[in-house]
């Protein structure tokens, strides 16, 4: 079973805002007391996906910052993690 299906089985509305374009970057989901369940993505992999689609590193980072991470779409807005 793929991650998208597993996460949808937990809560079918978690991925309603996300495109399968970033499935490579999907790492799981997050839950918290009194909060909606949200999808969690690896930020560096999201940027790498954009680069692989033809963007320069600078263009990818700018697009991601403004259009992806910078877009609040309600309580189900995905979160982006940086691994250190």
Backbone as JSON, one array per atom type, in Angstrom:
{
  "sequence": "XXXXXXXXXXXXXXXXXXXXXXXXXXXXXXXXXXXXXXXXXXXXXXXXXXXXXXXXXXXXXXXXXXXXXXXXXXXXXXXXXXXX",
  "N": [[0.85, -1.18, 0.0], [0.56, 2.24, -0.81], [1.82, 5.41, 0.51], [-0.02, 7.53, 0.26], [-2.5, 6.21, 0.12], [-2.49, 4.86, 2.6], [-2.53, 7.04, 4.39], [-4.93, 8.27, 3.67], [-6.64, 6.3, 4.52], [-6.54, 6.65, 7.26], [-7.61, 9.21, 7.63], [-9.74, 10.46, 5.46], [-9.87, 13.06, 4.48], [-7.41, 14.29, 4.73], [-5.59, 14.58, 2.59], [-6.87, 16.21, 0.77], [-6.16, 18.67, -0.26], [-3.76, 18.41, -1.5], [-1.6, 17.7, -4.23], [-0.77, 14.84, -6.23], [1.65, 15.3, -7.3], [3.61, 15.93, -5.46], [3.96, 13.54, -4.09], [6.28, 12.02, -3.76], [7.58, 13.4, -1.8], [6.0, 13.11, 0.41], [5.8, 12.27, 3.74], [4.27, 11.44, 5.85], [1.73, 11.9, 8.33], [0.39, 14.35, 10.63], [-0.87, 14.68, 13.92], [-2.73, 16.22, 16.53], [-3.85, 17.25, 19.77], [-7.03, 18.57, 19.67], [-6.66, 19.48, 17.1], [-6.8, 19.38, 13.51], [-6.04, 16.53, 11.49], [-3.15, 16.55, 9.51], [-1.32, 16.47, 6.4], [2.16, 15.66, 6.05], [5.12, 16.84, 4.69], [8.39, 16.44, 3.27], [10.38, 19.13, 3.07], [12.75, 19.63, 1.59], [12.69, 17.62, -0.34], [10.39, 18.34, -1.74], [11.29, 20.71, -2.97], [13.31, 19.62, -4.53], [11.79, 18.08, -6.31], [10.59, 20.09, -7.82], [12.88, 21.15, -9.05], [13.66, 18.96, -10.58], [11.62, 19.05, -12.38], [12.38, 21.09, -13.98], [12.91, 23.65, -12.97], [15.2, 26.15, -11.81], [17.41, 26.01, -8.93], [17.04, 28.32, -7.4], [14.61, 29.33, -8.49], [12.92, 27.2, -7.81], [12.99, 27.23, -4.99], [11.93, 29.77, -4.5], [9.36, 29.53, -5.68], [8.33, 27.43, -4.11], [8.43, 28.55, -1.48], [6.62, 30.73, -1.72], [4.26, 29.83, -3.12], [3.61, 27.28, -2.17], [4.46, 26.49, 0.61], [3.81, 28.96, 1.61], [1.09, 29.23, 1.37], [-1.81, 29.42, 3.02], [-4.48, 27.38, 3.65], [-6.55, 26.83, 5.34], [-7.48, 24.77, 8.2], [-6.51, 22.32, 7.42], [-4.15, 22.72, 6.13], [-1.14, 21.55, 4.81], [1.92, 20.56, 6.5], [5.44, 21.22, 6.52], [8.48, 19.61, 6.79], [11.84, 19.82, 7.93], [14.57, 17.83, 7.87], [17.26, 17.3, 10.09]],
  "CA": [[0.0, 0.0, 0.0], [1.36, 3.46, -0.85], [1.61, 6.36, 1.63], [-1.25, 8.29, 0.02], [-3.61, 5.35, 0.49], [-2.44, 4.64, 4.05], [-2.95, 8.26, 5.07], [-6.35, 8.44, 3.39], [-7.36, 5.34, 5.36], [-6.61, 7.24, 8.6], [-8.53, 10.34, 7.54], [-9.87, 10.66, 4.02], [-9.77, 14.48, 4.11], [-6.06, 14.82, 4.96], [-4.9, 14.9, 1.33], [-7.77, 16.85, -0.17], [-5.56, 19.87, -0.83], [-2.44, 18.16, -2.06], [-1.53, 17.02, -5.52], [0.15, 13.71, -6.21], [2.92, 15.83, -7.79], [4.55, 15.91, -4.34], [3.89, 12.27, -3.36], [7.64, 11.6, -3.43], [7.98, 14.13, -0.59], [5.06, 12.79, 1.48], [6.44, 11.43, 4.76], [3.3, 10.94, 6.8], [0.72, 12.86, 8.76], [0.56, 14.82, 12.0], [-2.09, 14.83, 14.69], [-2.54, 16.86, 17.83], [-5.07, 17.47, 20.55], [-7.82, 19.71, 19.23], [-6.22, 19.92, 15.77], [-7.11, 18.51, 12.39], [-4.93, 15.74, 10.97], [-2.6, 17.18, 8.3], [-0.24, 15.79, 5.69], [3.5, 16.16, 6.34], [6.01, 16.69, 3.55], [9.8, 16.79, 3.4], [10.54, 20.36, 2.32], [13.86, 19.52, 0.62], [12.26, 16.77, -1.45], [9.47, 19.16, -2.54], [12.11, 21.6, -3.79], [13.99, 18.77, -5.51], [10.79, 17.73, -7.32], [10.47, 21.26, -8.7], [14.11, 21.22, -9.83], [13.58, 17.88, -11.56], [10.64, 19.46, -13.38], [12.98, 22.1, -14.84], [13.19, 24.92, -12.3], [16.52, 26.28, -11.19], [17.28, 25.91, -7.48], [16.47, 29.58, -6.92], [13.19, 29.36, -8.88], [12.21, 26.18, -7.04], [12.86, 27.71, -3.62], [11.0, 30.9, -4.51], [8.02, 28.99, -5.93], [7.9, 26.67, -2.93], [8.19, 29.48, -0.36], [5.45, 31.59, -1.94], [3.05, 29.15, -3.62], [3.31, 26.02, -1.49], [4.52, 26.68, 2.05], [3.22, 30.25, 1.95], [-0.35, 29.24, 1.11], [-2.66, 28.9, 4.09], [-5.76, 26.99, 3.07], [-7.41, 26.35, 6.4], [-6.92, 23.9, 9.23], [-5.89, 21.15, 6.79], [-2.93, 23.11, 5.43], [-0.06, 20.63, 5.12], [3.13, 21.1, 7.12], [6.66, 20.84, 5.82], [9.5, 19.31, 7.78], [13.24, 19.79, 7.51], [15.33, 16.87, 8.67], [18.63, 17.77, 10.39]],
  "C": [[0.89, 1.25, 0.0], [0.97, 4.42, 0.27], [0.3, 7.11, 1.48], [-2.47, 7.47, 0.47], [-3.65, 5.12, 2.0], [-2.94, 5.86, 4.82], [-4.43, 8.51, 4.86], [-7.2, 7.48, 4.22], [-7.51, 5.86, 6.8], [-7.65, 8.35, 8.63], [-8.62, 10.74, 6.07], [-9.73, 12.11, 3.57], [-8.37, 15.06, 4.24], [-5.42, 15.3, 3.66], [-5.76, 15.65, 0.34], [-7.16, 18.07, -0.85], [-4.26, 19.6, -1.59], [-2.52, 17.39, -3.37], [-0.56, 15.85, -5.42], [1.52, 14.08, -6.78], [4.0, 15.73, -6.7], [4.54, 14.6, -3.56], [5.27, 11.76, -2.96], [8.1, 12.21, -2.1], [7.08, 13.83, 0.61], [5.71, 11.84, 2.48], [5.45, 10.87, 5.78], [2.24, 11.97, 7.11], [0.97, 13.23, 10.22], [-0.82, 15.0, 12.64], [-1.77, 15.52, 16.0], [-3.88, 17.09, 18.5], [-5.78, 18.73, 20.06], [-7.47, 20.22, 17.85], [-6.64, 18.91, 14.73], [-5.85, 17.72, 12.02], [-4.47, 16.39, 9.67], [-1.49, 16.34, 7.7], [1.08, 16.46, 6.03], [4.4, 15.83, 5.16], [7.43, 17.08, 3.92], [10.05, 17.99, 2.48], [11.63, 20.24, 1.25], [13.47, 18.66, -0.57], [11.26, 17.53, -2.33], [10.25, 20.07, -3.48], [12.82, 20.8, -4.87], [13.04, 18.36, -6.63], [10.65, 18.88, -8.32], [11.7, 21.41, -9.59], [14.1, 20.15, -10.92], [12.59, 18.19, -12.67], [11.14, 20.63, -14.24], [13.27, 23.45, -14.21], [14.64, 24.95, -11.85], [16.31, 26.16, -9.68], [16.63, 27.17, -6.92], [14.98, 29.68, -7.26], [12.37, 28.39, -8.05], [11.97, 26.67, -5.61], [11.86, 28.86, -3.53], [9.56, 30.42, -4.71], [7.49, 28.27, -4.69], [7.55, 27.6, -1.78], [6.88, 30.24, -0.52], [4.18, 30.79, -2.21], [2.67, 27.88, -2.86], [3.3, 26.26, 0.02], [3.82, 27.98, 2.47], [1.72, 30.33, 1.74], [-1.11, 28.6, 2.27], [-4.03, 28.6, 3.5], [-6.68, 26.37, 4.12], [-6.7, 25.38, 7.34], [-6.24, 22.66, 8.66], [-4.65, 21.51, 5.98], [-1.81, 22.16, 5.81], [1.1, 21.34, 5.84], [4.35, 20.51, 6.42], [7.8, 20.73, 6.82], [10.88, 19.38, 7.14], [13.97, 18.84, 8.44], [16.75, 17.41, 8.88], [19.48, 16.6, 10.86]]
}
